[in-house]
Amino acid sequence: HGVKRRITQLVVATLLLAACADARLAGSIVEGTLPTTGITVSVVDEGGQTVDAHLTLMDGSNHDSTDGLIQLTLDGPVAGVLTAQGMLDHPVIIDHNRDGEVTMLSRVGADGAVRRSLHFAGDTMLARRYLDGAEDAQALAESVAEGIDDLFAAADHSTLNLESVVGSLPEELTSPGKRWAIQSIPEIVTMLDRLGVDLVTLGNNHIGDFDDVGVTTTQGHLEAAGMPWVGAAIEERDAIRPVEYAVEGLDLLTASFLLPGGDSNNDHLPLSGDDYLIGQDERLDWQYEFRQADLRGPTSDLTGAVRAGDAWVWFEENASDTERDGLLWEQAEAVFPELQDFGARRAHGGAALYAEEHVTAALDGSEADLAIVQLHGGFQYQMAPSRSVVEAARHAVDSGADLVVAHHPHVLGGFEYYNGGMIIWSLGNFVFDQELFVTYRSGFARLVYEDDQLLDASIIPVYLLDYRPMPAAGSAALET
C-alpha cells in the first residue's frame, strides 16, 4: 500500500508506583519523591510547523499552546489529549524529565484524503477480583475506566475483546467441565461506554462459559446498551457473519474468530486403559470416572462403562462436519457434559470458530474500504505468535484483510507488515484480573488510516495497577 509506518511510543517517563492523591491522575504513578519540574511541550504538524493546540489532562486541567508551546509544571508524568482545529485528537503521556515534541496529524492529507484514527485493546472483563469489597457496581465500573478513558476514547473508532459472559447467572449454570468461567457484571456496559468503545468482539473462549444462555444474556445486555458486537451467536451462520459500518465516511468490515475450539482439550482426556489418577485434583475427577454409555453412530457404537476420552474418540470417528454432528454431540454430552466445545456448531451456540472458509466467506463480496479480522488464539503468556495464529493471520491478509488484530496470550506481541496488510500479533490485557507480573504490562494499539492506506501505527503503553489500566511511562512503557 506504499505505507509510511511509524511504530512509536508517545512521550515516556519514569514508572510511578505509588497512587496519586487524585485517581484521575493515572499517568502519575510515582516512584519515590520527584522534584517539581517545569517543562515545555512543542506541538507541530507533519511539516514541522507549530500548531495552536489545546491539552486536556486527565486531572481535568486545561492548557493552551502559545506559538505551539505548552508550558507545564509537573510533579511527575501526566497523561491527556491534545486537540486542535483540523487535526486528529492525539493522546499523550508527558514526561517530567525532559521537554518533548508531539507531532499531530491533520484530519485531511495533502491530496485531500480523509484520515481516521482507530484504537484496539485486548482482553477485557469485570468480574472476580474486581468485585472483592465492591459495594456499588456502577461506581466500580466508573472507577476502573477512569485511569485510561480519555486516552482510549480519543479515536474515531475503538474496539476491544470482551473476554466474558455478561450477566447475573447463577454459578450452577456454568458450562460443565469449564475450569475458569468468567461472568462480568452487567454494569460493565457503563465501563465500555466511558471508555468510548464502539464495538466489542466476542469470538473468544469465554463467551460460552455459561452455554447458550450466557451467549444470549450477554448479547441482551449489549443490545440494551446500544453496544454492537461481532463473533458469537447461537447459530454458526450468525456467529461467523461480519459487521459492516461507517467511520467518518469510511466503510469498515470487522470479523471475529476463535482458533482454539475446545477439541484440543478433549484430545487429552483419559481413555479406559489409562492410569487411574482420580483424587489428584477433584476438579478433574470426572475425567477418570466410568459412566454407562449407549452411543450409536453411523460408523461405530460405544456401549458399556466408558471414560470421557472414549466418548470423544467415538464422536470423532463418527463426525463428518454435517448437521448430523449435532445429534452425535448431544449423545456424547448426555454422558459427559464436561466435553469442551467453545464454538457455535454441533447444535449449540458459542464463538465463531476460525476456518479458512469462514474468513474467505466473511471477506468475499464485501465492498468495505477497510477489512479487519480479529483472531483469538495462540499460547498464553507467550509474546511470539504460535504457528496456527501466524498461518491464520497471513491467510486473512492473503484473503483481503487490511488489518489483523490478535489476542488471547494476555501479553503484548509485536507488529508485522505482511503482503500489504498490518498484523498485530497480540494485544495484552486491558481490563483483566490476572496476578502474573507479565500480564500487568500492556497497551492499546493506535492506527491512523488515510482512506484505506495505513499512515501510522503505535502502541500507547498501559500498566495494570490493581488490575486497572493506567497510562505507563518510563521503564513500564519500555517493557511493553
Secondary structure, 3 states (H helix, E strand, C coil): CCCCCCEECCCCCCCCCECCCCCCCCCCCECCCCCCEEEEEEEECCCCCECCCEEEECCCCEEECECCEEEEEECCCEEEEEECCCECCEEEEECCCCCEEEECCECECCCCCEEEEEEEEEEECCCHHHHCCCCCHHHHHHHHHCCCHHHHCCCCEEEEEECCEECCCCHHHCCCCCCCCCEECCCHHHHHHHCCCCEEECCCCCCCCCHHHHHHHHHHHHHHCCCCEECEECCHHHHCCCEEEEECCEEEEEEEEECCCCHHHHHCCCCCCCCCCCCCCHHHHHHHCCEEEEEECCCCEEEEEECHHHHHHHHHHHCCCCCHHHHHHHHHHHHCCCCCCCECECCECEECECCHHHHHHHHCCCCCCEEEEEEECCCCCCCCCCHHHHHHHHHHHHCCCCEEEEECCCCCCCEEEECCEEEEEEECEEECCCCCHHHCEEEEEEEEEECCEEEEEEEEEEEEECCEEEECCHHHHHCC
